[in-house]
Amino acid sequence: IGISAPQGSGKTTLVYALNHLFQVTG
């Protein structure tokens, strides 16, 4: 699993992680 985000995108990274988790759990 690789996460790449520009500086100052902490919230975007969090949303991406949550979205990935939701996709895995269905």
N, CA, C, O and CB atoms as a CASP TS submission, in Angstrom:
PFRMAT TS
TARGET T0000
AUTHOR 0000-0000-0000
METHOD Language model
MODEL 1
PARENT N/A
ATOM      1  N   ILE     1       0.858  -1.195   0.000  1.00  0.00           N
ATOM      2  CA  ILE     1       0.000   0.000   0.000  1.00  0.00           C
ATOM      3  C   ILE     1       0.888   1.238   0.000  1.00  0.00           C
ATOM      4  O   ILE     1       1.731   1.404   0.882  1.00  0.00           O
ATOM      5  CB  ILE     1      -0.968   0.010   1.237  1.00  0.00           C
ATOM      6  N   GLY     2       0.701   2.095  -0.979  1.00  0.00           N
ATOM      7  CA  GLY     2       1.506   3.317  -1.041  1.00  0.00           C
ATOM      8  C   GLY     2       0.618   4.544  -1.101  1.00  0.00           C
ATOM      9  O   GLY     2      -0.306   4.615  -1.911  1.00  0.00           O
ATOM     10  N   ILE     3       0.899   5.506  -0.243  1.00  0.00           N
ATOM     11  CA  ILE     3       0.092   6.735  -0.229  1.00  0.00           C
ATOM     12  C   ILE     3       0.977   7.924  -0.567  1.00  0.00           C
ATOM     13  O   ILE     3       1.980   8.161   0.106  1.00  0.00           O
ATOM     14  CB  ILE     3      -0.594   6.942   1.155  1.00  0.00           C
ATOM     15  N   SER     4       0.618   8.671  -1.598  1.00  0.00           N
ATOM     16  CA  SER     4       1.413   9.825  -2.017  1.00  0.00           C
ATOM     17  C   SER     4       0.537  11.062  -1.989  1.00  0.00           C
ATOM     18  O   SER     4      -0.502  11.090  -2.649  1.00  0.00           O
ATOM     19  CB  SER     4       2.018   9.610  -3.433  1.00  0.00           C
ATOM     20  N   ALA     5       0.924  12.077  -1.251  1.00  0.00           N
ATOM     21  CA  ALA     5       0.115  13.291  -1.182  1.00  0.00           C
ATOM     22  C   ALA     5       1.027  14.504  -1.078  1.00  0.00           C
ATOM     23  O   ALA     5       2.058  14.445  -0.408  1.00  0.00           O
ATOM     24  CB  ALA     5      -0.863  13.241   0.019  1.00  0.00           C
ATOM     25  N   PRO     6       0.663  15.601  -1.732  1.00  0.00           N
ATOM     26  CA  PRO     6       1.457  16.832  -1.665  1.00  0.00           C
ATOM     27  C   PRO     6       1.469  17.400  -0.249  1.00  0.00           C
ATOM     28  O   PRO     6       0.659  17.000   0.587  1.00  0.00           O
ATOM     29  CB  PRO     6       0.909  17.879  -2.645  1.00  0.00           C
ATOM     30  N   GLN     7       2.364  18.310   0.016  1.00  0.00           N
ATOM     31  CA  GLN     7       2.468  18.896   1.353  1.00  0.00           C
ATOM     32  C   GLN     7       1.178  19.629   1.719  1.00  0.00           C
ATOM     33  O   GLN     7       0.593  20.333   0.896  1.00  0.00           O
ATOM     34  CB  GLN     7       3.671  19.859   1.429  1.00  0.00           C
ATOM     35  N   GLY     8       0.745  19.450   2.978  1.00  0.00           N
ATOM     36  CA  GLY     8      -0.456  20.143   3.433  1.00  0.00           C
ATOM     37  C   GLY     8      -1.722  19.427   3.016  1.00  0.00           C
ATOM     38  O   GLY     8      -2.785  20.043   2.934  1.00  0.00           O
ATOM     39  N   SER     9      -1.623  18.108   2.746  1.00  0.00           N
ATOM     40  CA  SER     9      -2.819  17.357   2.342  1.00  0.00           C
ATOM     41  C   SER     9      -3.111  16.262   3.358  1.00  0.00           C
ATOM     42  O   SER     9      -3.496  15.150   2.994  1.00  0.00           O
ATOM     43  CB  SER     9      -2.637  16.746   0.927  1.00  0.00           C
ATOM     44  N   GLY    10      -2.926  16.583   4.626  1.00  0.00           N
ATOM     45  CA  GLY    10      -3.174  15.590   5.670  1.00  0.00           C
ATOM     46  C   GLY    10      -4.617  15.119   5.626  1.00  0.00           C
ATOM     47  O   GLY    10      -4.884  13.922   5.731  1.00  0.00           O
ATOM     48  N   LYS    11      -5.548  16.053   5.472  1.00  0.00           N
ATOM     49  CA  LYS    11      -6.967  15.681   5.443  1.00  0.00           C
ATOM     50  C   LYS    11      -7.253  14.809   4.230  1.00  0.00           C
ATOM     51  O   LYS    11      -7.992  13.830   4.328  1.00  0.00           O
ATOM     52  CB  LYS    11      -7.866  16.938   5.424  1.00  0.00           C
ATOM     53  N   THR    12      -6.670  15.162   3.084  1.00  0.00           N
ATOM     54  CA  THR    12      -6.897  14.372   1.872  1.00  0.00           C
ATOM     55  C   THR    12      -6.390  12.956   2.072  1.00  0.00           C
ATOM     56  O   THR    12      -7.036  11.997   1.649  1.00  0.00           O
ATOM     57  CB  THR    12      -6.208  15.021   0.654  1.00  0.00           C
ATOM     58  N   THR    13      -5.228  12.816   2.719  1.00  0.00           N
ATOM     59  CA  THR    13      -4.662  11.489   2.960  1.00  0.00           C
ATOM     60  C   THR    13      -5.585  10.705   3.884  1.00  0.00           C
ATOM     61  O   THR    13      -5.796   9.508   3.687  1.00  0.00           O
ATOM     62  CB  THR    13      -3.237  11.594   3.569  1.00  0.00           C
ATOM     63  N   LEU    14      -6.134  11.379   4.893  1.00  0.00           N
ATOM     64  CA  LEU    14      -7.035  10.708   5.830  1.00  0.00           C
ATOM     65  C   LEU    14      -8.277  10.227   5.097  1.00  0.00           C
ATOM     66  O   LEU    14      -8.722   9.097   5.297  1.00  0.00           O
ATOM     67  CB  LEU    14      -7.425  11.650   6.993  1.00  0.00           C
ATOM     68  N   VAL    15      -8.836  11.078   4.253  1.00  0.00           N
ATOM     69  CA  VAL    15     -10.027  10.700   3.484  1.00  0.00           C
ATOM     70  C   VAL    15      -9.712   9.521   2.582  1.00  0.00           C
ATOM     71  O   VAL    15     -10.532   8.616   2.429  1.00  0.00           O
ATOM     72  CB  VAL    15     -10.545  11.890   2.647  1.00  0.00           C
ATOM     73  N   TYR    16      -8.517   9.526   1.979  1.00  0.00           N
ATOM     74  CA  TYR    16      -8.121   8.428   1.088  1.00  0.00           C
ATOM     75  C   TYR    16      -8.027   7.133   1.882  1.00  0.00           C
ATOM     76  O   TYR    16      -8.468   6.082   1.415  1.00  0.00           O
ATOM     77  CB  TYR    16      -6.767   8.737   0.392  1.00  0.00           C
ATOM     78  N   ALA    17      -7.451   7.205   3.086  1.00  0.00           N
ATOM     79  CA  ALA    17      -7.310   6.013   3.922  1.00  0.00           C
ATOM     80  C   ALA    17      -8.687   5.492   4.317  1.00  0.00           C
ATOM     81  O   ALA    17      -8.934   4.287   4.262  1.00  0.00           O
ATOM     82  CB  ALA    17      -6.465   6.320   5.182  1.00  0.00           C
ATOM     83  N   LEU    18      -9.579   6.386   4.713  1.00  0.00           N
ATOM     84  CA  LEU    18     -10.926   5.964   5.106  1.00  0.00           C
ATOM     85  C   LEU    18     -11.664   5.375   3.915  1.00  0.00           C
ATOM     86  O   LEU    18     -12.363   4.371   4.053  1.00  0.00           O
ATOM     87  CB  LEU    18     -11.720   7.147   5.692  1.00  0.00           C
ATOM     88  N   ASN    19     -11.515   5.985   2.754  1.00  0.00           N
ATOM     89  CA  ASN    19     -12.180   5.487   1.547  1.00  0.00           C
ATOM     90  C   ASN    19     -11.676   4.089   1.221  1.00  0.00           C
ATOM     91  O   ASN    19     -12.466   3.212   0.874  1.00  0.00           O
ATOM     92  CB  ASN    19     -11.940   6.441   0.349  1.00  0.00           C
ATOM     93  N   HIS    20     -10.379   3.874   1.328  1.00  0.00           N
ATOM     94  CA  HIS    20      -9.804   2.556   1.050  1.00  0.00           C
ATOM     95  C   HIS    20     -10.353   1.540   2.051  1.00  0.00           C
ATOM     96  O   HIS    20     -10.692   0.417   1.679  1.00  0.00           O
ATOM     97  CB  HIS    20      -8.248   2.602   1.112  1.00  0.00           C
ATOM     98  N   LEU    21     -10.439   1.938   3.318  1.00  0.00           N
ATOM     99  CA  LEU    21     -10.950   1.033   4.349  1.00  0.00           C
ATOM    100  C   LEU    21     -12.395   0.650   4.039  1.00  0.00           C
ATOM    101  O   LEU    21     -12.767  -0.517   4.155  1.00  0.00           O
ATOM    102  CB  LEU    21     -10.853   1.686   5.750  1.00  0.00           C
ATOM    103  N   PHE    22     -13.204   1.625   3.648  1.00  0.00           N
ATOM    104  CA  PHE    22     -14.603   1.344   3.324  1.00  0.00           C
ATOM    105  C   PHE    22     -14.699   0.399   2.133  1.00  0.00           C
ATOM    106  O   PHE    22     -15.567  -0.473   2.102  1.00  0.00           O
ATOM    107  CB  PHE    22     -15.362   2.647   3.030  1.00  0.00           C
ATOM    108  N   GLN    23     -13.816   0.566   1.152  1.00  0.00           N
ATOM    109  CA  GLN    23     -13.846  -0.302  -0.025  1.00  0.00           C
ATOM    110  C   GLN    23     -13.487  -1.726   0.381  1.00  0.00           C
ATOM    111  O   GLN    23     -14.068  -2.680  -0.135  1.00  0.00           O
ATOM    112  CB  GLN    23     -12.875   0.214  -1.120  1.00  0.00           C
ATOM    113  N   VAL    24     -12.539  -1.877   1.297  1.00  0.00           N
ATOM    114  CA  VAL    24     -12.116  -3.214   1.728  1.00  0.00           C
ATOM    115  C   VAL    24     -13.238  -3.874   2.525  1.00  0.00           C
ATOM    116  O   VAL    24     -13.521  -5.056   2.329  1.00  0.00           O
ATOM    117  CB  VAL    24     -10.813  -3.137   2.579  1.00  0.00           C
ATOM    118  N   THR    25     -13.880  -3.121   3.423  1.00  0.00           N
ATOM    119  CA  THR    25     -14.934  -3.690   4.260  1.00  0.00           C
ATOM    120  C   THR    25     -16.226  -3.840   3.464  1.00  0.00           C
ATOM    121  O   THR    25     -17.081  -4.650   3.821  1.00  0.00           O
ATOM    122  CB  THR    25     -15.171  -2.814   5.502  1.00  0.00           C
ATOM    123  N   GLY    26     -16.376  -3.068   2.389  1.00  0.00           N
ATOM    124  CA  GLY    26     -17.585  -3.168   1.578  1.00  0.00           C
ATOM    125  C   GLY    26     -18.628  -2.236   2.107  1.00  0.00           C
ATOM    126  O   GLY    26     -19.729  -2.167   1.560  1.00  0.00           O
TER
END
